[in-house]
């Protein structure tokens, strides 16, 4: 799979999560950040997309701290990302 195809697939997965909140959070983040991510960042984003929506939502809202094994630069960037609705 080409890198461009991988980005398209990840963007699609980010926008089609199952909950509207997760679609907005991850889809908007993907639109802004996917074009500039290198392979390690793409790997980290792909791993993030494997996390269930309620868990990501709890991290983003601050209800639950991000566990050490998931506390990556990409996750910190997601938590700092501001969505302009």
Secondary structure, 3 states (H helix, E strand, C coil): CCHHHHHHHHHHHHHCCCCHHHHHHHHHHHHHHHHHCCHHHHHHHHHHHCCCHHHHHHHHHCCCCCCHHHCCHHHHHHHHCCCCC
